[in-house]
């Protein structure tokens, strides 16, 4: 092998090595930033990874929101009407967060089966449903009309309760 061919071979091997390293680092960075979506039924089945950031969603189960009076900690359950997921969050909830409405939470599933949320996202109008939540509910056998009617019913009930409490105070 002539010295010129050796030099070309080393250059080509160097470029291939650099390209492989660049591709490997890119794939590693992308893997760390991907948040996969899971519904409560998928989490109950064990499909979700533990202690890795994921997104979960469904409807906030009525009667499950428990707020700590001294801190910003909140615990609630997210349901897809098949299984429930216990979520705890420390922070200010969105203004539109309430029972019976669609929600997507971003955080980690703990080993004890509870979900520690870093972020809570609520729907932005009465007819909006996060696409992942809508798909999970449809997979559970509920049509969009079913959960929109349920959300509207819960919203009216909560509004009437708020009005009753305001007149009593």
C-alpha positions, 0 to 999 in steps of 0.5 A: 500500500502506497503512502498516499493510499494509507493517508486516504484510508486514515482520512476516510476512517476518521470521517466515518468515526466522527460521523458515527460519534455525531450520530450517536450523540444526537440520538442520545440527546433526542432520547433524553428529551422525548416525553412519551404519552401514556394513559392510566390504563397503559400505566396500570398495565406496566407499559410506562417506564418508572422514574423517567419523564413521561406525559400522562393524561385523562380526566380529573376524577371528580372528588379526588382533588386534595389541596394542602392548606399550608403549601402548594401541594395538590394530589388528585387522580386522573382517570380514563374511566377504566383505571385511575392514576394518582398524581401529586404536584407541588406548584400553582395549578392552571386557572382552568384546572378542575374536576371532570376536565381533561388534563395532561401531566408531565413528570415521572412515575414513581416505584410506588405507582404514584405520578410526581408531576412537574407540570400540569396542563389543562384544556383551554376552552369548553370543547378542547380535549388534548389529542392524546387524552381524546385518543386514550378515552376513545381506546377505552370505549368512550366517544367524544360526546360522552366525555364532553357531556360528562365534563359539562355536567361536572362543570355545571355542578361545580359552578352551582356549588361555588355559587352556593358557597358564595351566597353562604359566606 
